[in-house]
Amino acid sequence: MAKIKRFGVLERKYLMQVLDSEMLGDGRSGSVMVNSLEREFAKKMEVKYAIAVNSGMSGLHCAVAAADVGPGDEVICDPIVHFAASAVMYHNAVPVFADVKEDTFLIDPESIEERISNYTKAIICTHLFGLPCDMDPIMKIAKEYGLTVIEDVAQAIGARYKGRYTGSLGDMGVFSFQQSKHITSGDGGMVTTDSSELADKVRVMRILGYKPEALSVLSERWKEGRLGWNYRMTELQAAVLRGQLTRLDEIVELHVNVAKMYDEVLDGCSWLRPQKVENGVFHSYWQYAVLFDGTDKEYERFKRVMKEEGCKASYGYTQRPATLIPLITEIRAYGKGCPIKCPHYKGKAKYGEGVVPVAERILPRIVLLEMAWLDQEEARRNADALERVISKF
């Protein structure tokens, strides 16, 4: 099987249409490619609204802002990656970290509920490596406490939970189209929601605080009076993504094919444990992650044998949870202690060792096997190499 091309005819066609139009960005007459992409993306993800932005982080920031999070508020986040926490701090609020479940590596609903305080305003759950979080209990907790749920779908486009796409399960979903993701425009993002109110807030925030309908009249732009950012997606990004979106199912299938190769090799291996996929959940496999279950000495030997056999992998992912990175522990953010030491904040968020013991224990031992989805023959070779490694233990 020949190596698969990352981009196809349709991406090139749409790019040429943009270049021929000589309108590469947001114009007063509207953005043809961006508007088309938003409609097509909403239809594909089975949501009412999709709002394009220039990155996944921009989307997370807009979602946090749309949830009316601000100084003195807490947002419960996943500790494996720090992106949700950064978005919370962008808006001068305080991240509080729930722990994860050892078998899925995903945020633990029980830990979420334990972290809720009088200051909690929202929950951001990360669908890590392509596996959806356990959304039913998360949504039940959110409803009970009146919290907004934001899904971080950066790694899990095309995944499904009980028949519904990730990004359609919470109050808002945030997607990333950074280069390494399933579909890409180099960078870019999307916020999805079924709420017209939240959609309107995100639209205003992504365009410097202007209401979209006021863009064409300079004197009307300032009447909204909200603080906003320049998070607009360009017509060039949207052109590439429109083509990529038509191939999403094919691209996810290619990722899943690689995962099946690893599944076959790992069948019966008790010391390399893939993420547990519950019934009714579809994993879109941005990455294929396994947990090494053994001693430190055995882990070092495993890494040596992996190198000897030519099995490509990375080890430890982020190495340590967000509760242990200097951005959080040294309260760097905006300086002068803000937002965690903000005078508006009366809570007692905890960081450092022991806050998320499961995440601390498993993170260094998460192994990401190469996801060579563009070259299925290379993926087969890596799976065969892993089989040789396993046979030596």
Secondary structure in CASP SS format (residue, H / E / C, confidence):
PFRMAT SS
TARGET T0000
AUTHOR 0000-0000-0000
METHOD secondary structure of the structure
MODEL  1
M C 1.00
A C 1.00
K C 1.00
I C 1.00
K C 1.00
R C 1.00
F C 1.00
G C 1.00
V H 1.00
L H 1.00
E H 1.00
R H 1.00
K H 1.00
Y H 1.00
L H 1.00
M H 1.00
Q H 1.00
V H 1.00
L H 1.00
D H 1.00
S H 1.00
E C 1.00
M C 1.00
L C 1.00
G C 1.00
D C 1.00
G C 1.00
R C 1.00
S C 1.00
G C 1.00
S C 1.00
V H 1.00
M H 1.00
V H 1.00
N H 1.00
S H 1.00
L H 1.00
E H 1.00
R H 1.00
E H 1.00
F H 1.00
A H 1.00
K H 1.00
K H 1.00
M H 1.00
E C 1.00
V C 1.00
K C 1.00
Y E 1.00
A E 1.00
I E 1.00
A E 1.00
V E 1.00
N C 1.00
S C 1.00
G H 1.00
M H 1.00
S H 1.00
G H 1.00
L H 1.00
H H 1.00
C H 1.00
A H 1.00
V H 1.00
A H 1.00
A H 1.00
A C 1.00
D C 1.00
V C 1.00
G C 1.00
P C 1.00
G C 1.00
D C 1.00
E E 1.00
V E 1.00
I E 1.00
C E 1.00
D C 1.00
P C 1.00
I C 1.00
V C 1.00
H C 1.00
F H 1.00
A H 1.00
A H 1.00
S H 1.00
A H 1.00
V H 1.00
M H 1.00
Y H 1.00
H C 1.00
N C 1.00
A C 1.00
V E 1.00
P E 1.00
V E 1.00
F E 1.00
A C 1.00
D C 1.00
V E 1.00
K C 1.00
E C 1.00
D C 1.00
T C 1.00
F C 1.00
L C 1.00
I E 1.00
D C 1.00
P H 1.00
E H 1.00
S H 1.00
I H 1.00
E H 1.00
E H 1.00
R H 1.00
I C 1.00
S C 1.00
N C 1.00
Y C 1.00
T E 1.00
K E 1.00
A E 1.00
I E 1.00
I E 1.00
C E 1.00
T E 1.00
H C 1.00
L H 1.00
F H 1.00
G H 1.00
L C 1.00
P C 1.00
C C 1.00
D C 1.00
M H 1.00
D H 1.00
P H 1.00
I H 1.00
M H 1.00
K H 1.00
I H 1.00
A H 1.00
K H 1.00
E H 1.00
Y H 1.00
G C 1.00
L C 1.00
T E 1.00
V E 1.00
I E 1.00
E E 1.00
D E 1.00
V C 1.00
A C 1.00
Q C 1.00
A C 1.00
I C 1.00
G C 1.00
A C 1.00
R E 1.00
Y E 1.00
K C 1.00
G C 1.00
R E 1.00
Y E 1.00
T C 1.00
G C 1.00
S C 1.00
L C 1.00
G C 1.00
D C 1.00
M E 1.00
G E 1.00
V E 1.00
F E 1.00
S E 1.00
F C 1.00
Q C 1.00
Q C 1.00
S C 1.00
K C 1.00
H C 1.00
I C 1.00
T C 1.00
S C 1.00
G C 1.00
D C 1.00
G C 1.00
G E 1.00
M E 1.00
V E 1.00
T E 1.00
T E 1.00
D C 1.00
S C 1.00
S H 1.00
E H 1.00
L H 1.00
A H 1.00
D H 1.00
K H 1.00
V H 1.00
R H 1.00
V H 1.00
M H 1.00
R H 1.00
I E 1.00
L C 1.00
G C 1.00
Y C 1.00
K C 1.00
P H 1.00
E H 1.00
A H 1.00
L C 1.00
S C 1.00
V C 1.00
L H 1.00
S H 1.00
E H 1.00
R H 1.00
W H 1.00
K H 1.00
E C 1.00
G C 1.00
R C 1.00
L C 1.00
G C 1.00
W C 1.00
N E 1.00
Y C 1.00
R C 1.00
M C 1.00
T C 1.00
E H 1.00
L H 1.00
Q H 1.00
A H 1.00
A H 1.00
V H 1.00
L H 1.00
R H 1.00
G H 1.00
Q H 1.00
L H 1.00
T H 1.00
R C 1.00
L H 1.00
D H 1.00
E H 1.00
I H 1.00
V H 1.00
E H 1.00
L H 1.00
H H 1.00
V H 1.00
N H 1.00
V H 1.00
A H 1.00
K H 1.00
M H 1.00
Y H 1.00
D H 1.00
E H 1.00
V H 1.00
L H 1.00
D C 1.00
G C 1.00
C C 1.00
S C 1.00
W C 1.00
L E 1.00
R E 1.00
P E 1.00
Q C 1.00
K C 1.00
V C 1.00
E C 1.00
N C 1.00
G C 1.00
V E 1.00
F E 1.00
H C 1.00
S C 1.00
Y C 1.00
W C 1.00
Q C 1.00
Y E 1.00
A E 1.00
V E 1.00
L E 1.00
F E 1.00
D C 1.00
G C 1.00
T C 1.00
D H 1.00
K H 1.00
E H 1.00
Y H 1.00
E H 1.00
R H 1.00
F H 1.00
K H 1.00
R H 1.00
V H 1.00
M H 1.00
K H 1.00
E H 1.00
E C 1.00
G C 1.00
C C 1.00
K C 1.00
A E 1.00
S E 1.00
Y E 1.00
G C 1.00
Y C 1.00
T C 1.00
Q C 1.00
R C 1.00
P C 1.00
A H 1.00
T H 1.00
L H 1.00
I C 1.00
P H 1.00
L H 1.00
I H 1.00
T H 1.00
E C 1.00
I C 1.00
R C 1.00
A C 1.00
Y C 1.00
G C 1.00
K C 1.00
G C 1.00
C C 1.00
P C 1.00
I C 1.00
K C 1.00
C C 1.00
P C 1.00
H C 1.00
Y C 1.00
K C 1.00
G C 1.00
K C 1.00
A C 1.00
K C 1.00
Y C 1.00
G C 1.00
E C 1.00
G C 1.00
V C 1.00
V C 1.00
P H 1.00
V H 1.00
A H 1.00
E H 1.00
R H 1.00
I H 1.00
L H 1.00
P H 1.00
R H 1.00
I E 1.00
V E 1.00
L E 1.00
L E 1.00
E C 1.00
M C 1.00
A C 1.00
W C 1.00
L C 1.00
D C 1.00
Q H 1.00
E H 1.00
E H 1.00
A H 1.00
R H 1.00
R H 1.00
N H 1.00
A H 1.00
D H 1.00
A H 1.00
L H 1.00
E H 1.00
R H 1.00
V H 1.00
I H 1.00
S H 1.00
K C 1.00
F C 1.00
END
